[in-house]
Amino acid sequence: MPSSEPFGVYVHWPFCQAKCPYCDFNSHVRHGGIDEARFLDAYLTELAHFAARAPGRSVSSIFFGGGTPSLMQPRTVEAILAAIAAHWAVDGDAEITLEANPTSVEAEKFAGYAAAGVNRLSLGVQALDDASLKALGRLHTADEALAALRIAHKHFGRVSFDLIYAREGQSAEAWAQELTRALEHAGDHLSLYQLTIEDGTPFAARHAAGTLHVPGATKASALYLLTQELCEAAGLPAYEISNHARPGAESRHNLLYWRGHDYAGIGAGAHARITEGGAKRALSTIKSPESWLAQVEARGHGLTSDEALSTAETAEEYLLMALRLAEGMDLARLKALGGRALDEAQLNALEGDGLLARDGTRLKATQSGRLVLERLILELAA
């Protein structure tokens, strides 16, 4: 893997104050608190393991995700960033993002995170009305979210926030008003996700029982198209199916995933992609925080899976991710990764249906294609 290609580090903090009923992320509530210093030691140990496996790389992005990383003390973030810089060269303009929840306690830490080296904050707002926030299991109010945004803009050059739409009972008019309000407070980036029902969540149980009703496919598609229209008019077009940014302000770390580059992933439930000996390896760590901690202390890492991907698997993974992007998939890169040639008759048929478009060596999903993106990707990967 050329050392000039982007390389990222993902740090997973698996703890939350409460588990949201729609969330299937690897997040855990520990009402009795945790030994943060002990977990920090384990993060530093696992970083050393990945540094030994990916030497000589230059880090272009670092992302603290979760869970709720803003429950971490700023000194913990600072120590992790110092360790990353000790193991690898960190680009002078590296993007360093931390996800945060907009409660007042966490907002007070923003200055500390900025001083530690974080230069981009991603705020989990999710809704801008209190009834929806309560229904989503969030612990903050809309006013607290807007106050946290104001504080974030004071401390960070780049600020993003998340909203969830296609919520139960949400009309197009209500979403248009909410999104218009959000765009007034947006910086250079917004993540706008349609509510999905994930297996094993309380929302999935309610949906199966018939007590949670989400918009059907037709209404959800209309909400998606409305989202594109309003964001484009505000100068934040979609660069990925759910992510919008002013040109040049795209999340570099997420682009690294979607473009198929390498990254280290530390913490309970983290994933990684590391190229060793010319082969891409897929790695993941133990999901249980306490089990991860015990294994790191015993073995120097918390890995539970470490498998070499075939060239076909690497290329397919790139196809699955890259078509999410507005820039599309680079067919030359697909070929360089060892991917099979895509079926020309199939491509022509999908182009004829208005679902795909070719631009030089790039293959892109059209707006109509993005409405059925999952089906489109599965057809191409078959």
N, C-alpha and C positions, 0 to 999 in steps of 0.2 A: 504494500500500500504506500503510495508516494507520501512522504512526510509533509509535502506541501498541501495535501488535502486537509480540510477542516477536521478538527478533533475536539470533542466536547467531554465534559465531565458532568454527570448527573448525580445529585445527592438527594436521596429520599429520606425525608423525616416522616415516620409513619404514624405520628400521634395527632389526635384531634381533641377538641373540647367536647364535641358531640358528633355522632355519626349521622350524616344526612340521609334521609330515607330513599333518595334516588342514587346514592353513591355506591359503586362497586370497586372503588380503588382500595389499595392495601392501606387502610387507615384504621387506627385502633384508639379507643378511649381508655385512659388509665387514671381513674379518679384519685388514686393514692399517690399520683406523681411518679416521676421516674428519676433515676440517677443520671442526670445529664452529663456529668463529668465522665462517668463510666462509658456511656454511649459515645462521647467524643473520642475517647481513647480507641474505641473499636472502629470508628470512622477513619481515624488516622492509620490504624493498622491495615484496614482493607484498602485504603488509598495506596499504601506502599506495595500491596500485592499487585494492584493493577498497574502501578508505575513500572514494576519489574517486567510486566508482560507487554507493555506498550512504551518502550523507552524511546527517547529522542523525539517525541511528538510535541507539537506546538499547540497549546490549548487556545481555541478561538471563542469558546463559550462555556459558561458554567451555569447550571440551573439547579436551584434548591426547590424541589417539589415535594408533594406529600399526598395525604396528610396535610398538616398545617405547619410549614416551616417557620412561620412567624411566632410560633410558640417557643422557638429556640432563643437562647440569649444571644445578643450580638457578639459577645466574646467567643461563643461557640462557632458562629459563622466565620469570624475573623481567623480563628485557629485553623479551620478547614481550608480557607482560602490561602493561608500562609503555607500549609502543607502541600497544596496543589502547586503553588509557585516554587516550592522547594524540589518537587519531583519532576516538573516539566517546565519548559519555557511557556509563559503566558503572554499572548499577544498584547501589545500596548493598548489596543482598542477592543480588547475582549469584552464580550457581552456577559454580564454577570447578573442573573435574574433570581429573584426570590419571590415565591408565592406567599401572599398574606391574606388574612381575613380582616375585615374592617371593624373589629371591635376596638373600643377606645384603649384597652390595655395594650393590644398589639400595635396600634397606631403610634403609641408613645415610643415604641422601639425604632421607629423608622430612621431617626437621626443616627442611632447606633449602627444600624445595618449599612447606611450610607458611609459612615466613617470606617466600617469594616472593609468596604470595597464594593458593595453591591451598587450597581449603577442602573438597574432596571427592576421595577416592582410590578408584579402581576397580582391584582386585587380581586378576590372572589366575591364580587358584589351579588351576582345571580338574579336580582330583581330590584326594582326601584319603587315597590309599594309594600307596605308592611304586611298586608294580608298574604301576599304571595310569598314573602320571605318566611312567614310563620308556616305556611303550607309546605315549603321546601325544607323546613327544619333548621333554618338559619338562626343564628343567635344575635344578629345585629338588626338594626332598623335601617330604613332608607336614609334617614338623616345622618345616622352614624356612618353609613357607606359614603355619602357625599362629603362628610367632614374628613373621613380618612383619605379620600381622593385629593382633597385640597392639601392635606398635610403631605401626601405622597409627592404631589407636584412641586412642593417646596424643597424636597430633599433629593429627588431623583430626576435626572435628565429625561428618562424614558419611563412612562407609566402605561400599563395596560389594565383593563379589567374585563371580567367575564359576566355575561348575562345568559340566562336560560330562557328560551321561548318555546312556543307550542305547549304552554302549560295548560292544566285543566281549566276549561271555561274561558280561555283567553281569546278574545276576538281580534280580528285584524286591526280594527280601529284602536283598541287598547294597546296592542303591540306597537303600532305606528307611533302613538303618543309617547310610550315608554322609550322606544328606541330613539326618537327625536330628542327627548330629554337627555338620554345617555350620550348622544353625539355632541350635545352642548358641553358636556363635561369631559369628553374623551380627549386624550392626548394624541398619540400617533398610532395607537393600536387598540383593537377591540377583538375579543373572542366571543362569538355568539353561537351558542349550541342549542340545537333542538333537543327538548327533553326526550330521552329514550328510556325505555323500561328495561332495566338490566336484571338478569336472573339473580335470584338470591337476595334481592333488596326488599325492604318493606313496601316500596311502590309496586314491585312485581307481585307481591302477595295481594295487595289491594286491587291491582289491575285484574288479576285472575279471579278475585272474588266479586268483581263488578262494582267496586266502590270507588274506583279511580278511572276517570274517563279522559283520555287524551285525544287531541285532534286526529282525525283520520288522514289517510295519505293525501287526499285532494286538498284539504285545508292546510295540512302541514306544508305541502308544496307551495301553496299560495303565500303562506307566511315566509317561506324561504325566499321566494321571488321578491316579496315586499322588502325583506331585509337587504337583498342585493341592491335594489333600487335606491333605498334611503342612504345606504352606506356609500354607494358610488357617487351620489349627488353631494355628499358631505366630504368627498375626497379621500375616503377610506375604502377602496375597492377590495374585494376578496382576493387574497393571494393563495388561499387554501380554502377548502370547503366550508370551514367554520371560523376562519381567521381573516381579519380585515386590518389593513395598515395603509398609512400614507406611503407613497413610493420611497423606498430606502429604509423604512422603519419596520420591516418584517422581523419576526423573531428569528434571529440567526440560529439559535439552538434548535428550535423546532424544524427549521429548514434543513439542518444537519441530519435529523432523523429522516425526513421525507426525501432527501436526495441520496440516502443510502451511505452516509459516511460513518466512520467509527466514533464510538464514545465509550467511556468508562461509566459504570453505574454502581454506586455504593449505597449501602443502607438496606434495611429489610425490605424485600420485595422489589428491588431495583433490577433493571435489565441492562445489558451491555452488548455491544458489537465490537469485537477486537479482531484485527487481521494479524495472524501469526503464521509465518512460513508460507505466505501467499494465499492462505485460506481464511475466510471469514468465520469467526466463531460466535455463536449465540450463547450468552451467559445470563443466568438469573440467580438471585439470592433467595434465601429462605424468607418466607413471608412473615412468620411470627417474629416480632421484635426481640422477644426474650430468647428464642431459639437461635436467631441470627447472632445475637450478642454472645451467647455461650459458644457457638461454633467459631466465631471470629477470635475469641479469646483462646480457644483451644487449637485452632488450625491456621489462623492468620487471614482467613476470609470466611464469608458466609455463603459461598456458592452452593447451590443445590443442583444446578444444571450447567454444563459446559460442553457444548457440542459443536463439531465442525459442520458448517453448511456446505453442501455441494455447490458447484458453480450455478447449477440450475435453480437451486433454492435461493441463492443470493440474488440472482437476477429476478426471480419471481417476487421476492420480498421488495426489491426496488420497484417493480411494476405496481405492486399493491399500494405502495406509499406515494410514488411520484405522480400518479394520475389524480391524486387529491389536490395537486397544485395547479394554479392558474397557468403557470409556465409549462405545465405538462411534463411528459417523460422524454428524456433525451434518448433517442433510439440508438445513438452511437454508444452511449454509456451502457445501455442494456446489452448491446453486443459485446462490449469490452468486458462486462461482468460474466459473460459466458451464456447469455440468454439465447434461447432458440429464436429463430426468425418468426415474427408474428404472421399469421395467416393473411395473405394479401386479399383474398376474396372476402374474408371476414371483415377486415379493415374497410374495404370498399363498401360493404353492406352497411356497416355502422356509420360511415361517413354519409352514405346516401340517406340514412334515417335521421341525420342531423345530430347524432350523439357524439361523434368524434370529428376532429379537424386536424389536418397535418400542416405544420409550418416548418418547412425545411426538414431538419432531422428531429423535430419535436412532434409528439403526438399528444393532443390535448382533448379533454372532455369539454364539450360545448356546455352552454347553460342548461340545455335540455338533458345532456348527458350527466351533468352533476346531479340532476334530480333523481336519477336512477344509477348513481355511481357504483353502489355495491354490486348490483347486477352486471353493470358494464365491466367492472374489474374482473368479476368471476368468469365472465364469458371470455375475456382476453387471456386469463390465466389458465383456462381449461385445456 
